[in-house]
């Protein structure tokens, strides 16, 4: 196994530097007279203060690690076909839900997809190995939920992924290369990463709105939690961008708010219901097209077609409209709008701010169930 330096060294130095700066500021800084008269004593005092902050930071990180590792599991699954057997290794995190009682593990759909219940091994932090009683999967978000018949489990605490900002420190926990209970540290590098090519087993993934992190994520981390410095789950690690097949400092996590929404629906209904508008959106919205429609740059979701008998048609959306806001949220591109719409409760009347012929208009749209559209569009079987 090729070992790589993790971002924890740089992160620790930054933390120490910031903490030392704050410590000195609160103490009123060093006295120039003291520094001239007693340079050795001043240097010794500064070094002692820095070490104290370093030890304090280390103890705090250790406390966070102890808290989260009890909730993280190692998952080994096997899927069989007529010609081959494929083993998949991943991670998961124990969670509680608002709408159902019991012990649940959240992981990635691709970690357990195609495996029978008795072919999915869940190893807890205390060494127990269990098969799930039930598995719910949602390929369009790459989220799966496993129900366990176990007691004395410690669920992790959900965090608010919308509150996470670029530069915030995070920890990635999981089983990289099968090494369970591993923790790496980094920062949130970016938010709202979409339109990623994630491989053949995740072609169905509709909802992409990833957090990007430089915390080391490797094969086997899939399904494990990304946590903030309060020990709360802000994401589920799912993919990497890599030329080597291992960590190159670019990993992606599904935001916790999306995961929580999907999890609640899976454990209560067994599937995820998604709303829809009924439009075809422009995946190549150019600067020339944006200027023609009254925008200074490409932003929002450009409507290329409005389908008949859909919420969009009923609301009066038109060809060449550009949806620039959805319920007060600025729309960045067509995939962003798809996420916002599909994860909004069905039956909601959403307010769309639309740029039409150079002028903004506010259009209310009552969202409908996308499953109804699919059923209506499916070919009828012959009698």
Backbone torsions as a table, in degrees:
resi	resn	phi	psi	omega
1	UNK	NA	129.8	179.5
2	UNK	-84.8	122.6	-178.3
3	UNK	-88.3	143.9	180.0
4	UNK	-129.2	147.4	176.7
5	UNK	-70.0	131.0	179.9
6	UNK	-90.9	164.6	-179.2
7	UNK	-71.9	0.6	-172.9
8	UNK	-65.6	-29.5	-179.0
9	UNK	-65.1	-50.7	179.9
10	UNK	-63.0	-40.6	-179.1
11	UNK	-63.4	-41.3	-179.3
12	UNK	-64.3	-41.1	179.0
13	UNK	-62.6	-40.9	178.5
14	UNK	-63.5	-43.6	178.9
15	UNK	-61.5	-44.6	-179.2
16	UNK	-64.3	-45.3	179.9
17	UNK	-58.6	-45.8	-179.7
18	UNK	-64.8	-42.0	-178.3
19	UNK	-67.3	-40.0	178.6
20	UNK	-64.2	-41.1	178.3
21	UNK	-60.4	-44.1	179.1
22	UNK	-64.7	-39.0	-179.8
23	UNK	-63.4	-44.5	-179.8
24	UNK	-65.9	-39.8	-179.9
25	UNK	-62.7	-43.1	-179.2
26	UNK	-67.1	-26.5	-179.5
27	UNK	-87.6	-2.6	179.0
28	UNK	87.8	7.1	177.9
29	UNK	80.7	177.1	178.5
30	UNK	-87.1	149.3	175.3
31	UNK	-83.8	123.9	177.5
32	UNK	-55.5	-38.5	-179.9
33	UNK	-61.6	-43.4	179.6
34	UNK	-65.2	-40.1	-178.9
35	UNK	-64.3	-36.0	179.6
36	UNK	-74.8	-40.2	-174.6
37	UNK	-76.2	-37.6	-175.2
38	UNK	-133.9	68.0	-177.4
39	UNK	-60.5	-38.0	-178.4
40	UNK	-66.9	-41.9	-179.8
41	UNK	-67.2	-40.9	179.4
42	UNK	-63.7	-42.7	-180.0
43	UNK	-65.2	-39.3	179.2
44	UNK	-64.8	-40.8	179.7
45	UNK	-66.0	-41.2	179.1
46	UNK	-64.4	-42.8	179.6
47	UNK	-62.7	-42.2	179.6
48	UNK	-63.9	-40.3	179.1
49	UNK	-64.5	-42.2	179.2
50	UNK	-63.1	-42.5	178.6
51	UNK	-64.1	-38.2	179.8
52	UNK	-63.5	-42.6	178.5
53	UNK	-65.0	-41.4	178.6
54	UNK	-60.2	-46.2	178.8
55	UNK	-63.9	-39.8	179.1
56	UNK	-63.6	-43.2	177.9
57	UNK	-63.9	-40.1	178.6
58	UNK	-63.0	-43.2	179.0
59	UNK	-63.7	-36.7	-179.4
60	UNK	-68.7	-42.2	177.0
61	UNK	-63.4	-39.6	177.7
62	UNK	-63.2	-38.5	178.6
63	UNK	-64.4	-43.2	178.0
64	UNK	-62.4	-43.1	-179.3
65	UNK	-62.1	-44.3	178.8
66	UNK	-60.5	-37.8	-177.9
67	UNK	-68.1	-40.7	-173.4
68	UNK	-85.5	-31.7	-175.1
69	UNK	-63.6	-25.7	177.4
70	UNK	-66.4	-20.9	-175.8
71	UNK	-101.0	-3.6	-175.4
72	UNK	-100.8	136.6	-177.6
73	UNK	-120.5	157.7	173.8
74	UNK	-102.3	135.0	-176.8
75	UNK	-122.9	131.2	174.4
76	UNK	-125.1	123.0	-179.9
77	UNK	-128.0	155.4	179.9
78	UNK	-130.9	125.8	173.8
79	UNK	-115.0	136.7	-173.6
80	UNK	-118.5	140.8	172.7
81	UNK	-131.6	-179.0	-175.5
82	UNK	-65.2	-25.4	-174.2
83	UNK	-115.3	-9.5	-178.4
84	UNK	-159.8	165.6	175.5
85	UNK	-123.1	127.9	-178.1
86	UNK	-120.0	127.0	176.5
87	UNK	-101.2	137.6	-179.2
88	UNK	-123.6	132.4	177.9
89	UNK	-114.3	134.6	-180.0
90	UNK	-156.1	-164.3	-177.3
91	UNK	-134.3	174.0	177.1
92	UNK	-162.2	170.4	179.8
93	UNK	-135.5	135.0	178.6
94	UNK	-74.9	130.5	-179.0
95	UNK	-135.4	163.9	169.3
96	UNK	-110.6	160.2	179.5
97	UNK	-122.6	156.3	-179.7
98	UNK	-77.3	-23.9	-169.1
99	UNK	-112.9	-0.5	-180.0
100	UNK	-148.5	145.0	177.7
101	UNK	-94.1	155.7	179.4
102	UNK	126.7	179.8	-179.3
103	UNK	-103.8	125.8	-176.5
104	UNK	-129.2	147.4	174.7
105	UNK	-121.5	129.2	175.0
106	UNK	-97.7	135.7	177.1
107	UNK	-148.9	-170.7	174.8
108	UNK	-87.2	144.9	177.2
109	UNK	-59.2	-40.1	-176.0
110	UNK	-69.2	-14.5	178.1
111	UNK	-73.1	-34.4	-174.8
112	UNK	-117.5	-0.4	-175.5
113	UNK	-61.4	131.7	177.0
114	UNK	83.5	-0.2	-178.3
115	UNK	-100.7	137.5	175.0
116	UNK	-71.8	161.3	-177.4
117	UNK	-56.5	-41.4	-177.9
118	UNK	-78.6	-1.4	176.5
119	UNK	-104.4	8.1	177.5
120	UNK	-112.7	113.6	178.4
121	UNK	-102.6	125.0	176.6
122	UNK	-112.1	115.9	-179.1
123	UNK	-104.2	120.7	-179.2
124	UNK	-80.9	167.2	-178.4
125	UNK	-65.0	-24.4	179.3
126	UNK	-89.0	6.5	176.1
127	UNK	97.5	-12.3	177.9
128	UNK	-64.3	142.1	176.9
129	UNK	-120.3	126.5	-174.7
130	UNK	-130.5	155.0	166.6
131	UNK	-101.8	142.3	178.1
132	UNK	-68.6	148.2	174.4
133	UNK	-76.4	-32.0	-176.3
134	UNK	-155.0	149.0	178.2
135	UNK	-132.2	130.4	171.8
136	UNK	-113.4	138.7	-176.9
137	UNK	-131.2	143.4	174.6
138	UNK	-132.2	98.1	-176.1
139	UNK	-65.2	-27.0	-174.9
140	UNK	-74.6	-14.3	172.5
141	UNK	-118.1	-5.3	-175.2
142	UNK	60.2	38.1	178.0
143	UNK	-115.3	137.0	173.0
144	UNK	-130.8	149.0	178.1
145	UNK	-124.9	129.5	179.9
146	UNK	-111.4	131.3	175.2
147	UNK	-96.7	130.0	-178.5
148	UNK	-113.0	144.3	172.6
149	UNK	-95.2	81.2	-177.1
150	UNK	-148.2	156.4	178.1
151	UNK	-120.4	173.5	177.8
152	UNK	58.3	32.7	176.1
153	UNK	-90.9	152.7	-178.2
154	UNK	-112.6	103.7	-180.0
155	UNK	-74.5	145.9	174.4
156	UNK	-75.2	164.7	178.9
157	UNK	-99.3	131.7	177.8
158	UNK	-71.6	141.9	172.0
159	UNK	-109.6	174.0	-179.0
160	UNK	-100.4	102.8	-177.3
161	UNK	-67.6	-22.6	177.5
162	UNK	-68.1	-25.7	-178.0
163	UNK	-85.0	-10.7	179.8
164	UNK	-74.4	136.9	-178.9
165	UNK	-122.8	158.5	175.2
166	UNK	-58.0	131.9	-178.3
167	UNK	100.3	-16.9	177.2
168	UNK	-65.7	139.7	177.0
169	UNK	-74.5	141.7	177.9
170	UNK	-141.7	158.5	175.5
171	UNK	-119.3	135.9	174.7
172	UNK	-104.5	129.5	-175.5
173	UNK	-123.5	139.5	178.4
174	UNK	167.5	-152.0	-174.3
175	UNK	-125.7	65.2	179.2
176	UNK	-62.8	129.7	-177.7
177	UNK	54.3	29.2	178.2
178	UNK	82.0	1.9	-179.8
179	UNK	-86.3	91.0	-171.7
180	UNK	-66.8	157.6	177.3
181	UNK	60.4	37.6	175.9
182	UNK	-94.9	143.4	-178.9
183	UNK	-129.9	133.1	172.9
184	UNK	-126.7	161.9	-174.6
185	UNK	-127.1	145.2	176.2
186	UNK	-165.8	-154.6	178.7
187	UNK	-128.9	167.5	168.8
188	UNK	-76.3	115.1	-177.2
189	UNK	-85.1	-31.7	-178.6
190	UNK	-165.6	164.4	175.2
191	UNK	-127.5	160.7	174.4
192	UNK	69.3	33.5	176.0
193	UNK	-76.3	124.6	-177.0
194	UNK	-135.2	173.8	177.3
195	UNK	58.9	36.6	176.9
196	UNK	-84.3	144.3	174.6
197	UNK	-90.6	113.1	-167.7
198	UNK	-112.2	14.0	176.8
199	UNK	95.7	165.8	-170.7
200	UNK	-63.9	-33.2	-176.6
201	UNK	-78.3	-5.6	-179.6
202	UNK	-126.5	28.1	178.9
203	UNK	-65.7	-25.6	-177.7
204	UNK	-79.4	-1.9	-172.7
205	UNK	-68.4	110.8	-178.5
206	UNK	-89.4	-45.7	-174.2
207	UNK	-90.8	103.1	175.9
208	UNK	-120.8	121.1	178.6
209	UNK	-156.1	51.9	-164.4
210	UNK	-70.0	149.0	161.7
211	UNK	-84.4	135.6	175.4
212	UNK	-104.0	138.1	-178.9
213	UNK	-140.7	152.9	173.1
214	UNK	-99.2	4.5	170.0
215	UNK	-60.1	132.9	-173.1
216	UNK	-60.4	118.7	175.4
217	UNK	-123.0	128.0	-176.9
218	UNK	-130.8	170.9	173.9
219	UNK	-52.3	129.5	-175.9
220	UNK	106.7	-18.5	175.4
221	UNK	-79.0	-15.8	-176.5
222	UNK	-54.1	128.1	179.2
223	UNK	93.8	-12.6	179.0
224	UNK	-80.5	163.6	-175.0
225	UNK	-85.0	149.6	164.9
226	UNK	-105.2	123.8	-173.3
227	UNK	-121.8	154.5	176.4
228	UNK	-89.8	-178.3	-176.2
229	UNK	-77.0	2.9	168.9
230	UNK	-99.3	4.4	179.6
231	UNK	78.7	15.3	-177.9
232	UNK	-96.9	144.3	-178.7
233	UNK	-76.2	117.7	177.9
234	UNK	-110.5	-5.2	178.5
235	UNK	-167.3	164.3	172.7
236	UNK	-117.8	118.7	-175.5
237	UNK	-67.1	133.6	-172.3
238	UNK	-138.8	-22.9	-173.8
239	UNK	-158.5	162.8	174.7
240	UNK	-134.1	154.1	168.5
241	UNK	-104.7	117.7	-170.8
242	UNK	-152.3	139.3	171.5
243	UNK	-90.5	-17.0	-175.0
244	UNK	-102.9	-14.0	-174.7
245	UNK	93.5	-10.8	177.6
246	UNK	-119.5	-161.6	-175.7
247	UNK	-72.6	122.2	172.4
248	UNK	-116.6	17.1	176.2
249	UNK	87.4	10.5	178.8
250	UNK	-131.2	100.9	178.7
251	UNK	-121.6	159.8	-175.5
252	UNK	-130.1	138.4	-179.7
253	UNK	-129.1	140.1	175.1
254	UNK	-73.8	128.5	-178.2
255	UNK	-59.2	142.5	-175.9
256	UNK	-61.7	-33.7	-179.7
257	UNK	-64.4	-37.4	175.9
258	UNK	-68.7	-44.3	-179.6
259	UNK	-61.1	-41.9	-178.0
260	UNK	-65.8	-41.2	176.8
261	UNK	-58.8	-48.5	-179.4
262	UNK	-65.1	-42.8	-178.8
263	UNK	-60.5	-46.5	-179.5
264	UNK	-60.4	-41.0	-179.9
265	UNK	-69.4	-38.7	-179.1
266	UNK	-64.2	-44.0	-175.4
267	UNK	-77.0	-19.3	179.6
268	UNK	-97.5	-37.7	-176.1
269	UNK	-113.5	-17.3	-178.4
270	UNK	86.3	-6.1	178.1
271	UNK	-153.9	170.9	179.9
272	UNK	-108.4	123.8	175.7
273	UNK	-90.8	135.1	-178.6
274	UNK	-125.6	139.3	177.4
275	UNK	-83.0	164.3	178.2
276	UNK	-148.9	159.5	176.0
277	UNK	-96.6	-47.4	-176.3
278	UNK	99.9	45.5	179.3
279	UNK	-134.0	157.4	169.6
280	UNK	-101.0	127.0	-174.5
281	UNK	-107.1	153.9	-176.4
282	UNK	-82.4	117.0	178.9
283	UNK	-88.6	-1.6	-179.9
284	UNK	-137.0	62.5	-177.0
285	UNK	-79.4	107.4	-171.9
286	UNK	-90.6	167.2	177.8
287	UNK	-63.7	-39.6	179.3
288	UNK	-62.6	-42.9	178.8
289	UNK	-65.2	-40.0	179.6
290	UNK	-62.4	-46.2	179.5
291	UNK	-63.9	-37.3	178.2
292	UNK	-61.5	-30.6	-176.7
293	UNK	-97.3	9.6	173.6
294	UNK	93.3	13.6	178.9
295	UNK	-107.1	147.0	-179.9
296	UNK	-76.7	-20.0	-179.2
297	UNK	-158.0	163.4	177.1
298	UNK	-66.7	118.1	174.6
299	UNK	-155.2	158.0	-177.6
300	UNK	80.4	-172.2	-177.6
301	UNK	-115.8	117.4	-176.6
302	UNK	-86.6	123.7	-177.8
303	UNK	-85.6	121.2	177.6
304	UNK	-97.2	-25.8	-178.5
305	UNK	-158.2	143.1	174.9
306	UNK	-114.2	122.4	-176.8
307	UNK	-82.7	145.7	-178.5
308	UNK	-66.7	150.8	174.8
309	UNK	56.1	44.0	178.2
310	UNK	-128.1	166.3	176.7
311	UNK	-55.5	-38.1	179.8
312	UNK	-64.7	-42.5	179.5
313	UNK	-66.3	-42.6	179.7
314	UNK	-63.1	-32.0	-178.1
315	UNK	-83.4	-13.9	178.4
316	UNK	92.0	20.2	173.1
317	UNK	-65.0	149.5	-174.1
318	UNK	-132.6	162.6	173.1
319	UNK	-56.2	138.1	179.4
320	UNK	77.8	1.0	169.5
321	UNK	-64.9	148.1	173.1
322	UNK	-122.2	116.1	179.1
323	UNK	-80.6	111.1	-176.3
324	UNK	-102.9	-16.4	175.5
325	UNK	-143.7	145.3	175.1
326	UNK	-130.1	112.5	-177.7
327	UNK	50.3	42.6	176.2
328	UNK	86.3	-7.2	178.9
329	UNK	-94.7	128.0	177.9
330	UNK	-64.6	126.9	-179.3
331	UNK	-86.7	125.1	-176.5
332	UNK	-86.1	-41.9	-179.4
333	UNK	-160.7	-176.2	-174.3
334	UNK	-66.1	-35.4	179.2
335	UNK	-70.8	-32.4	175.3
336	UNK	-62.8	-43.2	178.6
337	UNK	-64.3	-40.6	178.3
338	UNK	-57.9	-44.1	178.2
339	UNK	-62.8	-47.6	-177.5
340	UNK	-60.4	-42.9	-178.1
341	UNK	-71.1	-49.5	-171.3
342	UNK	-66.1	-25.8	-179.1
343	UNK	-99.7	9.3	174.4
344	UNK	-89.8	138.3	-178.4
345	UNK	-55.3	137.0	178.8
346	UNK	-63.0	138.7	-178.5
347	UNK	94.1	-9.2	177.7
348	UNK	-68.4	140.4	171.1
349	UNK	-94.2	105.5	-177.4
350	UNK	-90.1	149.9	177.3
351	UNK	-103.7	116.0	179.3
352	UNK	-103.3	126.0	171.8
353	UNK	-95.4	120.0	-170.4
354	UNK	-120.4	136.6	171.1
355	UNK	-90.9	117.0	-177.9
356	UNK	-130.3	114.7	179.8
357	UNK	53.1	43.3	175.5
358	UNK	84.7	-2.4	-179.7
359	UNK	-124.0	146.8	179.3
360	UNK	-88.3	139.8	175.6
361	UNK	-132.1	148.5	177.0
362	UNK	-104.0	119.5	-174.4
363	UNK	-122.7	119.5	175.3
364	UNK	-81.2	137.3	179.7
365	UNK	-132.5	127.0	176.6
366	UNK	-90.2	114.2	-173.7
367	UNK	-76.2	142.2	-179.6
368	UNK	-116.9	173.0	-176.8
369	UNK	-79.9	124.1	-179.6
370	UNK	-65.5	-27.1	177.8
371	UNK	-61.9	-33.6	177.5
372	UNK	-64.4	-39.0	177.4
373	UNK	-64.1	-42.4	179.7
374	UNK	-62.7	-44.1	179.4
375	UNK	-64.5	-39.1	-179.3
376	UNK	-68.8	-31.0	-177.4
377	UNK	-86.2	-16.7	-177.4
378	UNK	-69.0	140.4	178.4
379	UNK	-64.8	136.7	179.3
380	UNK	-76.3	139.2	177.5
381	UNK	-74.9	144.9	-179.4
382	UNK	-74.0	144.0	179.6
383	UNK	-68.9	NA	NA
